[in-house]
Amino acid sequence: MTARKTAHTFESAMKRLEEIVGLLENGDTPLEKAIDLYEEGLELSQFCSTRLKGAEARFKKLVKTMDGQFEISDLEQDRGS
């Protein structure tokens, strides 16, 4: 895979992924172009996955404790229980 050095936002990467899927589903794309699009799609998919994992790690949840107080807990702590 060739590394593409373009800056993306999550939203722009998702939009481009949707475009790539459409082109590949079309079936009219020549083989070499389809391979290039597939590789680009893999890179974009990895970028989006990394961004989502980062956002999830930063996400906090407000939880009411037994004594009626509120505290902030990590999303990951809730999954472990």
N, C-alpha and C positions, 0 to 999 in steps of 0.2 A: 504494500500500500504506500502511496506517496502521501507525505504529510502536507496538508493544505494549511497555509498560515493565514487564514482569514479570521477576522474577529467576528464572533456571533453573539447575539443575545439568545437566551433560551427560545424566545418567541420566533426569531428569525431562523434559527436552526430547525425548529419544528415545521415552520412554513416550507423551508427548503426540503425537508424530509417528505412532506406531503406531495410536493412537486415531483420528487424523485420516484415515489411510489406510483404516482399517476403515469409517469413516463414508462416505468417498467411494466406496469399492468397493461398499458396500451398494446404492447407486443410489436410495435413498429420500429423500435429502437434497434439500430445495428448492434451486433454482438460486442464489438470493442467499446462502443459508447455505453452499452448496458453494463459492462464490467466496470467502467469508470464510474458510472452512476452508483452502482452497488457499493463500490469502495467508498465513495463520498458519503453515501447513506450510512455505512458502518461507522465512519468517523463522527458524523453528526449524531448518531444514536449514542455513541459512547460519551460525547460531549454533553448531551441532554441528560443521560443517566448520572453522570458525575455532578451536574448542576442540581438535579433533584435530590441526590443523596446529601449534598451540602446543605440544601435548603431544609431538608428533613432534620438534619443534625442541629440546625439552629432553631427549629420550631419548638416553642414552649407551650405548655398546657397549664391553664389555671385550674387548680384542684382545691376543693373544699375539704379541710381536715376534719377529724372527729370532733374537735372542740369548736367547730363553726368558723374557724379562721380560713383564710385563703393563702395558698402558697403556689409558687410556680415550679413545675417539675418538667424534666426533659421527656420528650415523647418516647425516647428509647427506654426509660425506666418503666413506663406503663406497659410496654410490650413484654418485658421480662417477667411480669407478674401473672 
